Amino acid sequence: MDTVLHLDTTSGRLSAAGIIVDIDTLADDLPAHFTKRAETAHVEGQLVDCVFARAAATSGDMTVQLQLRFEKELLVSCFLALTTPSLRKLEDADFYGSVDQRHRFHERWLATMGVARSPAGFHWGSIGVARDRSDYVYIYLHNLNNRWAHRHQPSPQ
């Protein structure tokens, strides 16, 4: 599926994987190509019921993996991983060795969308680039429904 990939920094709307997501997006309204799973997550020392929804798409020659996190039926966070053809061709060891390159690539994409630094705060939430313990690099977008992230939000741009 080919789709537009865009972030509107004035509203926090993200166009990816065939949909536009924002603070009002509901898991039940997602298209059929999203896979959903319910699980419990730790949020500030408490167990919280969540729904995670995932989809993958292409935008030009880039692969886009989008994951949405819902708590109490509200969208709280979006996670976006971008992969180029050159990164897809890397063997496992080389791929894991490219973590800094992948981090810079995600930061450059954010810069093309108007995000001057990572992390960045906006009136609608926060955004930045992160990586997990497995060196999986992704862009996170936390909206104002995300209570924890809202309290720890960087200064607005």
PETA-V190235 format. One record per pair of residues at least 4 apart in sequence whose C-alpha atoms are under 7 Angstrom apart, sorted by sequence separation. I is the first residue (numbers start at 0). J is the second residue. If there is no record, write none. Layout:
i=I j=J
i=I j=J
This chain:
i=7 j=11
i=14 j=18
i=15 j=19
i=20 j=24
i=25 j=29
i=29 j=33
i=41 j=45
i=42 j=46
i=57 j=61
i=58 j=62
i=69 j=73
i=70 j=74
i=82 j=86
i=83 j=87
i=84 j=88
i=85 j=89
i=89 j=93
i=90 j=94
i=91 j=95
i=92 j=96
i=93 j=97
i=97 j=101
i=98 j=102
i=99 j=103
i=100 j=104
i=101 j=105
i=102 j=106
i=103 j=107
i=104 j=108
i=105 j=109
i=106 j=110
i=107 j=111
i=108 j=112
i=109 j=113
i=110 j=114
i=120 j=124
i=121 j=125
i=130 j=134
i=131 j=135
i=141 j=145
i=145 j=149
i=146 j=150
i=147 j=151
i=148 j=152
i=6 j=11
i=7 j=12
i=14 j=19
i=41 j=46
i=42 j=47
i=57 j=62
i=58 j=63
i=69 j=74
i=70 j=75
i=82 j=87
i=89 j=94
i=109 j=114
i=110 j=115
i=120 j=125
i=130 j=135
i=131 j=136
i=6 j=12
i=7 j=13
i=13 j=19
i=14 j=20
i=40 j=46
i=41 j=47
i=56 j=62
i=57 j=63
i=68 j=74
i=69 j=75
i=119 j=125
i=120 j=126
i=130 j=136
i=143 j=149
i=6 j=13
i=12 j=19
i=13 j=20
i=39 j=46
i=40 j=47
i=56 j=63
i=68 j=75
i=119 j=126
i=129 j=136
i=130 j=137
i=141 j=148
i=5 j=13
i=6 j=14
i=12 j=20
i=13 j=21
i=39 j=47
i=40 j=48
i=55 j=63
i=56 j=64
i=68 j=76
i=86 j=94
i=118 j=126
i=119 j=127
i=129 j=137
i=5 j=14
i=12 j=21
i=39 j=48
i=40 j=49
i=55 j=64
i=67 j=76
i=68 j=77
i=117 j=126
i=118 j=127
i=128 j=137
i=129 j=138
i=4 j=14
i=5 j=15
i=11 j=21
i=38 j=48
i=39 j=49
i=54 j=64
i=55 j=65
i=67 j=77
i=117 j=127
i=118 j=128
i=128 j=138
i=3 j=14
i=4 j=15
i=38 j=49
i=54 j=65
i=66 j=77
i=67 j=78
i=117 j=128
i=127 j=138
i=128 j=139
i=3 j=15
i=37 j=49
i=38 j=50
i=53 j=65
i=54 j=66
i=66 j=78
i=127 j=139
i=2 j=15
i=37 j=50
i=53 j=66
i=65 j=78
i=66 j=79
i=126 j=139
i=127 j=140
i=2 j=16
i=36 j=50
i=37 j=51
i=52 j=66
i=53 j=67
i=65 j=79
i=126 j=140
i=2 j=17
i=35 j=50
i=36 j=51
i=51 j=66
i=52 j=67
i=64 j=79
i=65 j=80
i=125 j=140
i=126 j=141
i=35 j=51
i=36 j=52
i=51 j=67
i=52 j=68
i=63 j=79
i=64 j=80
i=125 j=141
i=35 j=52
i=51 j=68
i=63 j=80
i=64 j=81
i=124 j=141
i=125 j=142
i=34 j=52
i=35 j=53
i=50 j=68
i=51 j=69
i=63 j=81
i=124 j=142
i=33 j=52
i=34 j=53
i=49 j=68
i=50 j=69
i=62 j=81
i=63 j=82
i=123 j=142
i=124 j=143
i=33 j=53
i=34 j=54
i=49 j=69
i=50 j=70
i=61 j=81
i=62 j=82
i=123 j=143
i=33 j=54
i=49 j=70
i=61 j=82
i=62 j=83
i=32 j=54
i=48 j=70
i=61 j=83
i=106 j=128
i=60 j=83
i=61 j=84
i=105 j=128
i=60 j=84
i=124 j=149
i=102 j=128
i=125 j=152
i=125 j=153
i=120 j=152
i=105 j=138
i=120 j=153
i=122 j=155
i=102 j=136
i=119 j=153
i=120 j=154
i=121 j=155
i=101 j=136
i=118 j=153
i=119 j=154
i=120 j=155
i=121 j=156
i=98 j=134
i=119 j=155
i=120 j=156
i=119 j=156
i=16 j=54
i=16 j=55
i=95 j=134
i=16 j=56
i=26 j=72
i=16 j=63
i=25 j=72
i=25 j=73
i=16 j=65
i=25 j=74
i=24 j=74
i=22 j=74
i=2 j=56
i=4 j=58
i=1 j=56
i=2 j=57
i=3 j=58
i=0 j=56
i=1 j=57
i=2 j=58
i=80 j=136
i=0 j=57
i=1 j=58
i=80 j=137
i=79 j=137
i=80 j=138
i=78 j=137
i=79 j=138
i=78 j=138
i=79 j=139
i=78 j=139
i=77 j=139
i=78 j=140
i=76 j=139
i=77 j=140
i=76 j=140
i=77 j=141
i=76 j=141
i=75 j=141
i=76 j=142
i=75 j=142
i=75 j=144
i=76 j=145
i=74 j=144
i=75 j=145
i=73 j=144
i=8 j=113
i=6 j=112
i=11 j=123
i=10 j=123
i=22 j=142
